[in-house]
Amino acid sequence: MSKIISSLIAGIALTACAIVQAAPPAVATSAPDSYTVVKGDTLWDISGRFLQEPWRWPEVWQMNTDEIKNPHLIYPGQIVVLDRSGPYLRLGKPVADSSGKAIGEGRLQPRVYETPVDEAISTIPLKVIAPFLTRPLVADEARLIGAATIVATETSRVYLGQGDTIFAKNVRADVDRWAVFRPAKPLIDPVTQKQIAFEAQYLGIARVTERTDPVTLQIIEAVEEIGAGDLMLPVEGELVFSYAPHAPTQAIDAHMISIYRGVLETGKLSVVAINAGKEDGLDPGSVLAMFRDRGTATHGQQRHKLPEKRYGSLLVFRVFDRVSYALIMDTDGQATIGDAVRNP
């Protein structure tokens, strides 16, 4: 996890030039003049203390590059200062005497502050999305065509676990580690009512032990029972989420089509799938707003369609051709399958 976090922070571009907005970010009603960063904070959370739209933090950060070696790294103990004229956010200059006494307790001298890189503050809580960065999530037509298939097990048992041997066909010669999955839940476009993909049920990881025919593999990780007929895809390398939040460059009109763990409603820091992806112009880091249908109301002889309510935002972190996965960052109520998802 520390590797992911450090890579994330090093890759963030804190520049406003890449983001075009009609108006400058608005300061939150109860914004403090400063805030001291604590362990567990995220850039989204910190910015939410100062801004009405915390996802717009890349536009307002101004770093004191003379005081910190890498202006992209923020650590617990550092002070975030709000300049309301912009608004702008910047890091305060921590100063202490040679004995470490607080400001005002004797002569002040510059002091070097050291913090392990794995404590750097990340954009979002990475531990929530880490399992989704490497596992197969969507089994669309292209992925199903390229998948390997388990054809037999070594024992008479129908389902196997860690340490057991399996045999598979269509195993690429250049890949030794395979993610085992099962196409489980169909993902249905709520507008066309057509199936656009299967949501993949992650089962575990298998490693090639012999290049026989069929290929022999050993199960080295199993979170569910594995058996003949299950499919495999090459284990993807470590995907690093290193993207600053930004608005999509194209108009997005999508819907929430799935909630992880199969529930119908969910809340903050939950993972959801939407029916828009690369083909629609989404990329990792895209921020979208969620809208709730208020239904209709009847007054006298007239029936009125009530306006939608914007109730939260989500951050896209993994994108497939027609499906994307996102983390709900803030909401004033439960998110529900079928809710609209559009540009913020």
Residue pairs with C-beta under 8 A, 6 or more apart in sequence:
1 118
1 126
1 127
1 130
2 117
2 118
3 118
3 238
4 126
4 130
4 133
4 238
4 240
4 241
5 118
5 120
5 122
5 126
6 117
6 118
6 120
7 240
7 242
8 122
8 123
8 126
8 240
8 241
8 242
9 72
9 73
9 74
9 120
9 121
9 122
10 70
10 72
10 73
10 242
11 240
11 242
11 243
12 58
12 72
12 123
12 242
12 243
12 244
13 58
13 244
14 58
14 61
14 63
14 71
14 72
14 244
15 58
16 58
16 59
16 60
18 58
18 246
19 56
19 58
19 59
19 246
19 247
21 56
21 59
21 247
24 59
24 86
24 87
25 51
25 52
25 53
25 56
25 59
25 60
25 87
26 51
26 52
26 53
27 50
27 51
27 52
27 82
27 84
27 87
28 48
28 49
28 50
28 51
28 52
29 52
31 49
31 50
31 51
31 82
31 84
32 49
32 50
32 82
33 81
33 82
34 79
34 80
34 81
34 82
34 92
35 46
35 49
35 50
35 79
35 80
36 77
36 78
36 79
36 80
37 46
37 74
37 75
37 76
37 77
37 78
37 79
37 80
37 121
38 76
39 76
39 119
41 76
41 121
42 121
42 122
42 123
42 124
42 125
43 57
43 74
43 121
43 122
43 123
43 124
44 54
44 55
44 57
44 123
44 124
44 245
44 315
44 329
45 54
46 57
46 74
46 80
46 121
47 54
47 55
47 56
47 57
47 60
47 89
48 54
48 330
50 60
50 80
50 82
50 87
50 89
51 57
51 60
51 87
53 313
53 344
54 329
54 330
55 245
55 287
55 313
55 315
55 329
55 344
56 245
57 89
57 244
57 245
58 244
58 245
58 246
60 86
60 87
60 88
60 89
61 88
61 89
61 90
62 83
62 86
62 88
62 89
62 90
63 71
63 72
63 90
63 91
64 71
64 90
64 91
64 92
64 93
65 71
67 91
67 93
67 94
68 91
73 117
73 120
73 121
74 80
74 91
74 120
74 121
75 113
75 115
75 119
75 120
75 121
76 115
76 119
76 121
77 94
77 113
77 115
78 91
78 92
78 94
78 113
79 91
79 92
79 94
80 89
80 90
80 91
80 92
81 89
81 90
81 91
81 92
82 88
82 89
83 89
83 90
94 111
94 113
95 103
95 108
95 109
95 110
95 111
96 102
96 103
96 108
96 109
96 111
97 105
97 106
97 107
97 108
97 109
97 111
98 109
98 111
99 106
100 111
123 241
123 243
123 244
123 245
124 241
124 315
124 317
124 327
124 329
125 269
126 241
128 269
128 271
128 327
129 241
129 271
129 317
129 318
129 327
132 271
132 317
132 318
132 325
133 238
133 239
133 240
133 241
133 317
133 318
134 179
134 235
134 236
134 237
134 238
134 239
135 179
135 181
135 200
135 202
136 143
136 179
136 181
136 200
136 202
136 233
136 236
137 199
137 200
137 273
137 318
137 320
137 323
137 325
138 187
138 197
138 198
138 199
138 200
138 273
138 320
138 323
139 147
139 181
139 183
139 197
139 198
139 199
139 200
139 231
140 196
140 197
140 198
140 320
140 321
140 322
140 323
141 197
142 321
143 233
144 183
144 198
144 231
146 233
147 170
147 231
147 232
147 233
148 168
148 169
148 170
148 171
148 172
148 178
148 215
148 231
148 232
148 233
149 168
149 169
149 170
149 229
149 230
149 231
149 232
150 166
150 167
150 168
150 180
150 226
150 227
150 228
150 229
150 230
150 231
150 232
151 167
151 168
151 169
151 214
151 228
152 166
152 167
152 214
152 228
153 160
153 164
153 165
153 166
153 167
153 227
153 228
154 164
154 165
154 166
154 167
155 164
157 164
158 227
158 228
159 225
159 226
159 227
160 166
160 219
160 222
160 225
160 226
160 227
161 219
161 222
161 225
161 226
162 204
162 219
162 220
162 221
162 222
163 218
163 219
163 220
164 218
164 219
164 226
165 209
165 216
165 217
165 218
165 219
166 206
166 216
166 217
166 218
166 219
166 226
167 212
167 214
167 215
167 216
167 217
168 178
168 206
168 214
168 215
168 217
168 232
169 214
169 215
171 178
171 208
171 214
171 215
171 217
171 232
172 234
173 211
175 208
175 234
175 235
176 207
176 208
177 205
177 206
177 207
177 208
177 234
177 235
178 205
178 206
178 207
178 208
178 217
178 232
178 233
178 234
178 235
179 202
179 204
179 205
179 232
179 233
179 234
179 235
179 236
180 202
180 203
180 204
180 205
180 206
180 219
180 226
180 230
180 231
180 232
181 200
181 201
181 202
181 203
181 230
181 231
181 232
181 233
182 200
182 201
182 203
182 224
182 230
182 231
183 198
183 199
183 200
183 201
183 231
184 198
184 199
184 200
184 201
185 198
185 199
185 201
185 258
185 262
186 195
186 197
186 198
186 199
187 195
187 196
187 197
187 198
187 199
187 257
187 258
187 273
187 275
187 323
188 194
188 195
188 196
188 257
189 195
189 196
189 255
189 257
189 275
190 255
190 257
190 275
190 338
191 255
191 275
196 275
196 322
196 323
197 320
197 322
197 323
199 258
199 273
201 224
202 223
202 224
203 222
203 223
203 224
203 225
203 226
203 230
204 219
204 220
204 221
204 222
204 223
204 224
204 226
205 219
205 220
205 221
205 235
206 217
206 218
206 219
206 220
206 226
206 232
207 217
207 218
207 220
208 215
208 216
208 217
209 216
209 217
209 218
210 216
219 226
239 318
241 284
241 317
243 283
243 284
243 285
244 285
245 285
245 287
245 315
246 285
246 286
246 287
247 286
247 287
247 343
247 344
248 281
248 282
248 286
248 287
248 288
248 343
249 281
250 280
250 281
251 342
251 343
252 276
252 280
252 281
252 282
252 286
252 288
252 341
252 342
252 343
253 340
253 342
254 274
254 275
254 276
254 280
254 288
254 340
254 341
254 342
255 274
255 275
255 338
255 339
255 340
255 341
256 272
256 273
256 274
256 290
256 335
256 336
256 337
256 338
256 339
256 341
257 273
257 274
257 275
257 323
257 337
257 338
258 272
258 273
258 337
259 265
259 266
259 270
259 271
259 272
259 273
259 335
259 337
260 266
260 270
260 271
260 272
260 273
264 336
264 337
265 334
265 335
265 336
265 337
266 272
266 328
266 334
266 335
267 328
267 331
267 333
267 334
267 335
268 312
268 328
268 329
268 330
268 331
269 327
269 328
269 329
270 327
270 328
270 335
271 325
271 326
271 327
271 328
272 314
272 325
272 326
272 328
272 335
273 323
273 324
273 325
273 326
274 288
274 316
274 323
274 324
274 326
274 341
275 322
275 323
276 282
276 322
276 323
276 324
276 341
277 319
277 320
277 321
277 322
277 323
277 324
278 319
278 320
278 321
278 322
279 321
279 322
280 322
282 316
282 319
282 324
283 316
283 319
284 316
284 317
284 318
284 319
285 315
285 316
285 317
286 315
286 316
286 324
287 313
287 314
287 315
287 316
287 344
288 313
288 314
288 316
288 326
288 341
288 342
288 343
288 344
289 310
289 312
289 313
289 341
289 342
289 343
289 344
290 310
290 311
290 312
290 313
290 314
290 328
290 331
290 335
290 339
290 340
290 341
291 308
291 309
291 310
291 311
291 339
291 340
291 341
291 342
292 308
292 309
292 311
292 333
292 336
292 339
293 308
293 338
293 339
293 340
294 306
294 307
294 308
294 309
295 306
296 303
296 304
296 305
296 306
297 303
297 304
297 306
298 304
308 340
311 331
311 332
311 333
311 335
312 328
312 329
312 330
312 331
312 332
312 333
312 335
313 328
313 329
313 330
313 331
313 344
314 326
314 327
314 328
314 329
314 341
315 326
315 327
315 329
316 324
316 325
316 326
317 325
317 326
317 327
318 324
318 325
319 325
328 335
